[in-house]
Amino acid sequence: MLKQIPVGTGFSKRSGQATVNVIRMPGDSIEVIATCDSLARQVILLSEELTRIRNETQEEVEELPPEVIKEPTGFQWFQIWAGRVTLLIIILTLLKRYLKHRAAKL
């Protein structure tokens, strides 16, 4: 029965806010398009909300500054440890002098 209908011919039926369109396509296929005003409005509202949320999320991500953590280089680690060792030697030298000076008074 479908082959008797000319290609490109369509039928439409409307009931309240719902509409159905049926069109004969080339070959043995048909195309059915159904719409409903209230559903279409709901899709538009949800699409707008999704776009708004996506934009807000992108703004929040863009506001965060990139966190850059740099480790000291090898030479900087050498300087750090050399400074610590030097400070330890100075403290021990001063402590030794203090104890030697105090022992001489007794």
C-alpha positions, -999 to 999 in steps of 0.1 A, spaced: 0 0 0 29 23 7 42 20 -29 9 34 -42 15 68 -24 36 92 -45 71 101 -32 71 134 -13 34 132 -4 26 139 33 -2 136 57 -6 158 88 -28 153 119 -32 178 147 -48 171 181 -47 199 206 -10 210 209 4 178 193 10 175 155 22 145 135 35 147 99 41 116 78 60 119 45 67 92 19 104 92 11 121 76 -19 122 38 -17 103 19 10 107 45 38 86 71 54 95 100 76 74 107 107 78 141 125 59 146 157 58 179 177 41 191 207 40 228 216 44 223 254 72 198 249 89 221 224 87 249 249 101 226 276 130 217 254 138 254 247 137 262 284 160 233 293 184 241 265 186 277 277 192 265 313 219 241 301 236 269 282 235 292 313 249 265 335 277 257 310 286 293 308 287 297 346 309 266 349 333 278 322 336 312 340 344 295 373 371 274 357 386 305 339 387 325 372 410 300 389 447 310 385 469 282 373 489 268 403 526 268 395 549 249 418 585 250 409 610 226 426 645 240 433 671 231 407 701 209 416 723 239 422 697 256 444 695 224 465 733 225 468 731 261 481 704 252 505 723 223 520 756 242 520 739 270 539 725 246 565 759 229 570 776 262 573 751 274 599 755 242 618 793 246 618 790 282 630 766 273 658 789 244 670 820 267 668 802 294 689 790 268 714 825 253 717 840 288 724 813 296 749 819 263 768 857 268 766 854 304 779 831 293 807 854 264 817 883 288 819 864 310 844 859 281 868 
